[in-house]
Amino acid sequence: MSTSRDAILTRLRDNRPDPKAHPLPPVARLGDMDNGQARFENSLQLLGGQVLERQEGDTLATAIARRFPDSKIICSAVPDFDGTIRIEELGTPQQAASVDVLVVRSPFGIAEMGSIYLSEAQLKDLNSAAHLTQHIVVILSAKNLTANMHTAYMDRPEFHTANYGVLMSGPSATADIQGVLVRGAQGVRTLSVWWED
Amino acid sequence: MKVKPVNHAKAAEAFIEDTAHMDFHDERLWDLRQKRDGQMHILPEWQELRARASAIKEHTLANLPEYLEQFEANAKKNGIHVHWAADGAEHNRIVGEILEKHGAKSLIKSKSMVTEECCMREYLEPRGVVVTETDLGERIQQLDNQMPSHIVVPAVHKLIPDVAKIFAEHYHTDPNDNSAQSLAWQQRLAARPVILSADAGMTGGNFVVAETGSFVVCTNEGNADLSATVPGLHIATIGIERLVPRMADMGVFIRMLSRSALGSPITQYTTHFRGPQKGSEMHVVLVDNGRSHRLGMEEFWTSLKCIRCGACMNTCPVYRRSGGLSYGAVYSGPIGAIIDPTFNERKYSTLPFASTMNGSCTNVCPVKINIHDQLYKWRRVLAEHHELPFVKREVMYMAGKLMGQPSLYRAAINGTEVALSTMPRFVLYNWLNPWGKHRELPHPVKQTFHGWYKQNRLKTKKKEGEGA
């Protein structure tokens, strides 16, 4: 046992306010309960994400080819799309850094924020791939939308099971230089959602 | 040797002289405040969220030892190494030892105010560890050898040409680059190879969940996720006050954090770390550094509720016009002014006076910290501890005497009218009146409100009373 640990805990016990005076409020489900696709898309666009355009007769492959015509390495993390390389074939982050487009399926999205969730289960234990790729295409089902952050944290089991779980809300962004919003900072430069139903 | 108090007023003076920078700083932060208001108005439940966030945090702080033990037990079960640091020195030693054990010579890190508190870079670098800040604003500050001037937007006091100059010097880019986009791209290009070859990564943590043994990191640039997932070693440095009991509590906080900070609904990345990645190692260093002491300060312990959104800074007229660096402390703005004195009462004795007491900080705080009340209480504590400068002390003593006696106060106020209109400038504007340095004293009024009231309303009231 570290002595600092015990010293800190003892000092906290000595100094803390009366626990009886500060009861824990019950968990709340607040806010707008709309979990519709329109709300999700609206929020997604607000945060700089986009919906991958689906034209008549499009497959995911043709839609990606049209959206990212210059991309050379298209990496798939899903069984139903081939790409040029499978995520399992990328052994290291250094190899993942060469990917132009990563295609991955998200187990759920959050309508309030336009967020999509990814964990090591979807990223096949190469979590860095989601951030080293230039662009990311996320397959999502409208059936898997939850209304807001309260419903997400209360209903989705992933927050209790995944070692790494990221909510991505649009692409990486920064406004650190003179307040100018730049979409595409150090992580993905674009984030597109492909509706699978 | 006695440490000298930060001369906030003098540093602010220098900031104010540079009009272009000050005007931008003022407008940029006010814009963030307005964006925050826009988000707040969308949510009818905003005040309920604040009340709940405050209650959850107060409950957690009152039960902190139990929640810390619960977190530790769960995190260990998940495979996280948990360390406890009583102060900055111990934190740095722990981090240094972890790095040494792994033979790690390069550390990439995302923004963490706690590591600033601990002066970690200054400790590690002489020991042969290259520390690279990967957050754009923080990197600019690192290259410029300055502290972050704002807890959310560290380089907000700089303009594009300042950044172009710094990047030209260190990244050999065009010194006349006047595009934020292209400069941000330069940072991406410069950071990528450093990230890919780093031996270890470090993040902070916005929230720690006792129930799951997880911690949550909220960022925008993607650099924190890169720092955590690319190297095989992830160290997270987190203040012990960052706990929440349950994962389900996170909804309340995530819904308010970025809305309060930047006026965006959520940060681009909200990342939940519950254990190491496959084949990697994860360490959490829980840092006290004065927090357990602060918990015992009856009037100031609720400042530990802070979730570091920076809303109080964005709204503060003094902060907006004096710049974060003028506070001479890791934490600036209103929240800095109430927590910095707990680190060093004498050094930061001037900061609680850097306020107009307009209470705006309290109104925007998502966890309902009574910031302006605490600013006032600190002034009293500092006066009692004799940490006031001579002029302030004497003037306040006089003011206290005057205001304690209505008749004396009124006589004095009537006197000021005469003084303001008849006294020569050098009597009114001198070192005894720092208030008058950048301001004109108010125009003397012909009649005080009290005088007018006595003459008009009091008479009318009497008449009405007589009639009834």
Interface residues (C-beta under 8 A of the other chain):
Chain A: S2 S4 R5 A7 I8 L9 R11 L12 R13 D14 N15 R16 P17 D18 P19 A21 H22 P23 L24 P25 V27 A28 L30 G31 S43 L46 L47 G48 P93 Q94 A97 E112 M113 S115 E120 D125 N127 S128 A130 H131 L132 N148 M149 H150 T151 A152 Y153 M154 F159 H160 T161 A162 N163 Y164 G165 V166 L167 M168 S169 G170 P171 S172 A173 T174 A175 D176 I177 Q178 G179 V180 V182 A185 Q186 G187 V188
Chain B: F24 R28 D31 L43 E45 E48 L49 R52 A55 I56 E58 H59 L61 A62 N63 L64 P65 L68 E69 N78 G79 H83 W84 A85 A86 E90 T134 D135 L136 G137 I140 V153 P154 A155 V156 K158 L159 I160 V163 A180 Q181 L183 A184 Q187 R188 A191 R192 L196 T212 S214 N220 E221 G222 N223 D225 L226 T229 V230 I240 P245 R246 M247 A248 D249 M250 G251 V252 I254 R255 L262 S264 P265 I266 T267 Q268 Y269 T270 T271 H272 F273 R274 G275 P276 Q277 K278 L286 D288 S292 H293 L295 G296 W301
